Amino acid sequence: LGCDAWASTQPDVRGIQAAVAAGAGVLFLADDHRFIALNVTRGCSVDDDPATADGYVAALEAAAGGLGGREVLLLGLGPVGRAAARRLIAKGASVLVVEPDEERVVAAQEVGLEVKAVELAAGLSRCSLVVDASPAAAIIDTDDLLRGTIAAVPGLPSAFTPAAQAALGARHIHEPLAVGVAVMAVRAVL
C-alpha cells in the first residue's frame, strides 16, 4: 500500500509513546477485544470489524460484477457479520443469514437489518454468493456448491472444506488479516 511501516520495540504505552515521538501518524493497536488503526494526527480511529466486512463485501461485489438485486448467503451475525449485512443491504443485495443464535437474528432485525434466517442447506441451494463471517470450520463441501459460487471468507477458519476451497479456486476469497488491515490503513490515512 506504500505505507512506511515499522513495529515498535517497546511494549504497551511505551510503544505508543515511542511511535508518536518517532513521527508515526497512524498506529495499529490491538488488545484482547479490539484492533484499531489510530490516526494520532487527525484524532480518529478505524475499527477492524467494519473495515474487514467492507473489504470482503467489496471483493465479492467486484468478483460477482455487482450485488444489486442478488441474493447473498451470510454465515454469522457476529461483529463482522453484522457489518457485512449492513454493507450488503446498502449495495442492494437480499441477505439470507445462517446464524444458530436466534437472538442475534432478532437483534439485527430490530436495528433495521433486513435479513432472513435460513438453514445452511436451504441457503446454499439458493445462493451462489456467500460471505462466511462465522467461526465454523469445513461445514461446506463441494457437493454443496452451486455452479459459479463465489465465497468471500473473512471468517477464520473457513467454513469451506479443503476440497471445496480447491474447487472454488480464486473464487474462495480468503486473506486472513490482510483485507481488513488494508481497508483500515486506507481509511486511517485519508
FIBAVEX-690643 format. One record per atom (N, C-alpha, C): x, y, z. Coordinates in pm, whole numbers, padded with zeros to 5 digits, always signed. Layout:
REM FIBAVEX-690643
XYZ ...
//
This chain:
REM FIBAVEX-690643
+00081-00121+00000 +00000+00000+00000 +00085+00126+00000 +00214+00110+00015 +00301+00226+00014 +00320+00294+00148 +00278+00231+00254 +00296+00289+00388 +00437+00258+00438 +00496+00354+00504 +00626+00332+00569 +00595+00276+00707 +00594+00145+00721 +00552+00080+00845 +00670+00020+00919 +00659+00021+01051 +00759-00042+01137 +00692-00079+01267 +00753-00171+01340 +00700-00216+01469 +00787-00160+01581 +00721-00107+01681 +00793-00055+01797 +00855-00171+01875 +00972-00147+01928 +01035-00249+02013 +00991-00234+02158 +00917-00128+02186 +00869-00101+02322 +00728-00158+02338 +00695-00211+02455 +00561-00265+02477 +00461-00158+02521 +00335-00187+02496 +00221-00114+02552 +00233+00037+02534 +00209+00113+02641 +00206+00259+02634 +00342+00315+02593 +00449+00253+02636 +00582+00300+02594 +00597+00286+02443 +00539+00184+02385 +00543+00167+02240 +00467+00277+02169 +00351+00314+02223 +00273+00424+02166 +00354+00553+02174 +00410+00579+02291 +00490+00700+02311 +00609+00703+02215 +00677+00592+02199 +00793+00585+02110 +00751+00608+01964 +00638+00551+01924 +00591+00568+01786 +00556+00713+01757 +00485+00776+01849 +00448+00916+01829 +00573+01004+01829 +00666+00977+01920 +00790+01054+01925 +00871+01039+01796 +00859+00923+01731 +00932+00899+01606 +00858+00956+01484 +00740+01014+01507 +00668+01078+01398 +00560+00995+01332 +00524+00883+01391 +00417+00800+01331 +00286+00878+01330 +00218+00873+01217 +00088+00939+01206 -00027+00845+01234 -00008+00717+01205 -00113+00617+01226 -00052+00501+01304 -00122+00460+01408 -00079+00346+01489 -00181+00234+01475 -00135+00112+01460 -00222-00005+01465 -00208-00063+01605 -00320-00074+01676 -00320-00116+01816 -00421-00227+01836 -00385-00324+01918 -00478-00434+01948 -00464-00475+02094 -00576-00518+02150 -00575-00585+02280 -00660-00711+02264 -00705-00767+02371 -00783-00891+02363 -00922-00871+02302 -00968-00746+02289 -01105-00721+02245 -01116-00633+02121 -01015-00555+02091 -01024-00460+01983 -00896-00455+01901 -00912-00421+01773 -00799-00395+01684 -00837-00271+01606 -00757-00165+01618 -00790-00039+01552 -00667+00020+01483 -00695+00109+01389 -00593+00199+01335 -00626+00336+01393 -00530+00397+01460 -00550+00525+01526 -00466+00631+01456 -00533+00729+01395 -00463+00840+01333 -00441+00945+01441 -00317+00955+01490 -00288+01046+01601 -00283+01191+01555 -00266+01214+01427 -00263+01350+01373 -00403+01408+01365 -00497+01329+01316 -00635+01376+01299 -00725+01341+01416 -00680+01255+01504 -00762+01217+01619 -00881+01131+01581 -00862+01035+01491 -00972+00945+01453 -00921+00802+01453 -01014+00708+01458 -00976+00567+01458 -01063+00489+01361 -01011+00375+01318 -01083+00285+01228 -01085+00149+01294 -01204+00093+01312 -01221-00038+01376 -01206-00150+01273 -01146-00258+01316 -01121-00373+01229 -01249-00440+01177 -01351-00455+01262 -01469-00532+01220 -01539-00474+01098 -01582-00346+01099 -01646-00294+00978 -01550-00281+00860 -01423-00253+00887 -01326-00244+00778 -01309-00379+00709 -01302-00485+00788 -01290-00620+00731 -01414-00654+00650 -01532-00628+00707 -01657-00656+00636 -01663-00579+00505 -01630-00451+00509 -01636-00369+00388 -01539-00418+00282 -01420-00459+00323 -01322-00510+00227 -01369-00636+00159 -01425-00728+00236 -01471-00854+00177 -01597-00836+00093 -01687-00746+00134 -01804-00719+00051 -01761-00653-00080 -01665-00563-00074 -01614-00501-00197 -01551-00605-00289 -01477-00699-00232 -01417-00806-00312 -01525-00894-00376 -01627-00928-00298 -01738-01009-00351 -01809-00934-00463 -01835-00806-00441 -01902-00724-00542 -01822-00720-00672 -01692-00700-00661 -01608-00695-00781 -01605-00830-00852 -01592-00937-00776 -01587-01071-00837 -01719-01110-00901 -01830-01064-00842 -01963-01102-00892 -02015-01007-00999 -01947-00897-01021 -01997-00799-01118 -02115-00721-01066 -02124-00705-00936 -02231-00628-00872 -02313-00714-00778 -02378-00648-00683 -02460-00718-00584 -02607-00677-00588 -02639-00570-00656 -02776-00521-00663 -02871-00626-00717 -02978-00652-00640 -03078-00749-00681 -03037-00894-00665 -02921-00920-00608 -02871-01057-00591 -02898-01105-00449 -02916-01237-00435 -02925-01297-00302 -02785-01337-00257 -02753-01302-00133 -02623-01337-00075 -02649-01413+00054 -02581-01525+00068 -02589-01604+00191 -02479-01557+00284 -02518-01513+00403 -02425-01465+00505 -02421-01566+00618 -02302-01616+00649 -02285-01708+00760 -02234-01629+00879 -02319-01612+00980 -02278-01548+01104 -02319-01403+01117 -02369-01370+01236 -02407-01232+01268 -02331-01180+01390 -02203-01214+01396 -02117-01152+01496 -02082-01011+01448 -01981-00948+01506 -01947-00811+01467 -01916-00794+01319 -01838-00883+01260 -01806-00872+01117 -01930-00906+01034 -02006-01006+01074 -02127-01043+01001 -02231-00933+00998 -02254-00867+01113 -02350-00755+01116 -02303-00642+01024 -02175-00611+01030 -02122-00506+00943 -02134-00546+00796 -02110-00673+00765 -02126-00721+00627 -02271-00712+00584 -02364-00747+00672 -02507-00737+00638 -02543-00594+00602 -02497-00497+00682 -02526-00356+00654 -02473-00317+00516 -02350-00356+00485 -02289-00319+00358 -02358-00390+00241 -02390-00518+00256 -02459-00592+00150 -02593-00529+00119 -02669-00495+00223 -02800-00432+00204 -02784-00297+00136 -02685-00219+00177 -02660-00089+00115 -02625-00104-00033 -02567-00217-00070 -02532-00244-00210 -02649-00302-00289 -02765-00319-00224 -02884-00367-00293 -02904-00517-00293 -02825-00589-00214 -02840-00735-00206 -02951-00773-00110 -03012-00888-00134 -03103-00951-00038 -03018-01048+00043 -03028-01038+00176 -02939-01115+00262 -03014-01227+00332 -02971-01350+00302 -03016-01468+00376 -02906-01499+00476 -02944-01528+00599 -02842-01546+00702 -02857-01681+00771 -02743-01744+00795 -02736-01866+00876 -02671-01824+01007 -02749-01829+01114 -02700-01789+01246 -02768-01876+01351 -02692-01961+01421 -02754-02050+01519 -02812-01979+01640 -02765-01857+01668 -02815-01781+01783 -02932-01694+01736 -03053-01740+01762 -03173-01669+01716 -03180-01527+01770 -03125-01504+01888 -03126-01369+01945 -03045-01272+01860 -02939-01319+01797 -02861-01232+01708 -02941-01192+01585 -03019-01285+01533 -03103-01255+01417 -03207-01150+01455 -03274-01171+01567 -03376-01076+01614 -03312-00939+01640 -03197-00936+01705 -03129-00810+01733 -03093-00736+01604 -03048-00809+01504 -03014-00748+01375 -03139-00689+01310 -03248-00763+01314 -03372-00715+01255 -03427-00595+01331 -03410-00594+01463 -03459-00483+01544 -03386-00352+01516 -03263-00358+01468 -03192-00235+01433 -03205-00204+01284 -03297-00271+01216 -03329-00238+01079 -03257-00317+00971 -03182-00418+01009 -03117-00501+00907 -03218-00600+00853 -03247-00589+00725 -03345-00678+00663 -03275-00806+00620 -03265-00898+00716 -03205-01028+00690 -03310-01135+00714 -03300-01242+00637 -03393-01354+00652 -03314-01477+00696 -03351-01533+00810 -03282-01653+00860 -03322-01775+00779 -03221-01856+00745 -03243-01980+00671 -03150-02087+00727 -03180-02211+00697 -03089-02321+00729 -02977-02321+00625 -02863-02374+00662 -02747-02374+00574 -02776-02439+00439 -02836-02557+00440 -02863-02629+00315 -02956-02549+00224 -03057-02487+00282 -03151-02408+00203 -03081-02287+00141 -02999-02220+00220 -02927-02104+00168 -02830-02139+00058 -02757-02248+00077 -02661-02291-00025 -02729-02335-00153 -02851-02386-00144 -02922-02430-00264 -02976-02311-00344 -02981-02192-00283 -03035-02072-00348 -02928-01972-00389 -02817-01969-00318 -02721-01859-00334 -02587-01905-00390 -02543-01835-00492 -02408-01861-00543 -02309-01757-00490 -02357-01664-00410 -02271-01565-00346 -02278-01587-00195 -02163-01604-00132 -02157-01639+00010 -02055-01550+00079 -02094-01499+00197 -01999-01433+00287 -01992-01518+00412 -01875-01570+00441 -01855-01655+00559 -01790-01572+00669 -01872-01522+00761 -01823-01445+00876 -01845-01526+01003 -01825-01655+00993 -01851-01745+01105 -01722-01812+01151 -01723-01868+01271 -01608-01946+01316 -01617-02094+01281 -01719-02130+01203 -01740-02271+01168 -01630-02319+01073 -01584-02441+01096 -01477-02497+01013 -01529-02609+00924 -01499-02600+00795 -01519-02711+00700 -01659-02771+00704 -01763-02686+00701 -01901-02736+00702 -01964-02732+00563 -01894-02676+00466 -01945-02667+00329 -01850-02743+00238 -01903-02844+00169 -01820-02927+00081 -01856-02901-00065 -01785-02964-00154 -01805-02942-00298 -01947-02972-00343 -02010-03073-00285 -02147-03108-00323 -02247-03000-00286 -02210-02910-00196 -02299-02803-00151 -02294-02680-00240 -02198-02673-00330 -02173-02552-00409 -02257-02548-00535 -02315-02432-00560 -02379-02408-00690 -02270-02374-00791 -02301-02396-00917 -02207-02361-01023 -02175-02211-01015 -02049-02178-01018 -02007-02038-01017 -02009-01971-00880 -02022-02050-00775 -02024-01991-00640 -01898-01908-00617 -01920-01792-00555 -01811-01705-00512 -01825-01688-00362 -01717-01710-00289 -01720-01702-00143 -01619-01600-00093 -01669-01500-00022 -01584-01403+00048 -01576-01450+00192 -01455-01479+00239 -01439-01553+00365 -01349-01478+00464 -01407-01381+00537 -01329-01320+00644 -01319-01411+00766 -01409-01509+00776 -01411-01600+00890 -01285-01685+00897 -01247-01717+01018 -01129-01800+01039 -01163-01905+01142 -01154-02031+01108 -01113-02088+00979 -01226-02077+00877 -01199-02113+00755 -01300-02111+00651 -01405-02218+00676 -01530-02184+00646 -01639-02281+00655 -01633-02382+00541 -01548-02357+00442 -01537-02445+00326 -01429-02550+00349 -01460-02674+00314 -01362-02781+00328 -01244-02753+00235 -01129-02816+00258 -01018-02800+00164 -01057-02837+00020 -01139-02939+00004 -01183-02977-00132 -01270-02868-00193 -01359-02809-00114 -01445-02701-00165 -01360-02579-00198 -01262-02549-00114 -01172-02437-00142 -01097-02459-00273 -01051-02581-00295 -00980-02613-00420 -01073-02600-00540 -01198-02646-00525 -01294-02636-00635 -01326-02490-00667 -01333-02407-00565 -01362-02265-00586 -01241-02192-00645 -01122-02235-00609 -01002-02168-00658 -01000-02022-00619 -00981-01934-00716 -00974-01790-00690 -01108-01733-00645 -01215-01810-00659 -01347-01764-00612 -01365-01788-00462 -01264-01842-00395 -01260-01853-00248 -01169-01739-00202 -01230-01626-00170 -01156-01505-00136 -01129-01508+00014 -01005-01537+00050 -00972-01559+00191 -00827-01519+00216 -00808-01401+00269 -00675-01350+00303 -00681-01303+00448 -00664-01394+00543 -00678-01357+00684 -00591-01235+00719 -00654-01140+00777 -00594-01016+00826 -00567-00913+00717 -00513-00952+00603 -00467-00857+00503 -00577-00765+00450 -00694-00818+00420 -00801-00737+00361 -00846-00629+00460 -00875-00670+00582 -00919-00573+00683 -00813-00468+00713 -00689-00510+00726 -00580-00416+00757 -00561-00318+00642 -00573-00363+00519 -00559-00273+00404 -00668-00166+00408 -00792-00206+00434 -00902-00108+00442 -00878-00013+00559 -00835-00067+00673 -00806+00018+00789 -00699+00122+00756 -00593+00079+00690 -00483+00170+00657 -00530+00282+00565 -00604+00247+00462 -00651+00348+00367 -00744+00447+00438 -00837+00397+00516 -00931+00486+00586 -00860+00572+00690 -00758+00518+00752 -00688+00594+00856 -00607+00709+00798 -00555+00693+00677 -00472+00799+00619 -00550+00897+00533 -00669+00860+00488 -00748+00952+00403 -00844+01037+00482 
//
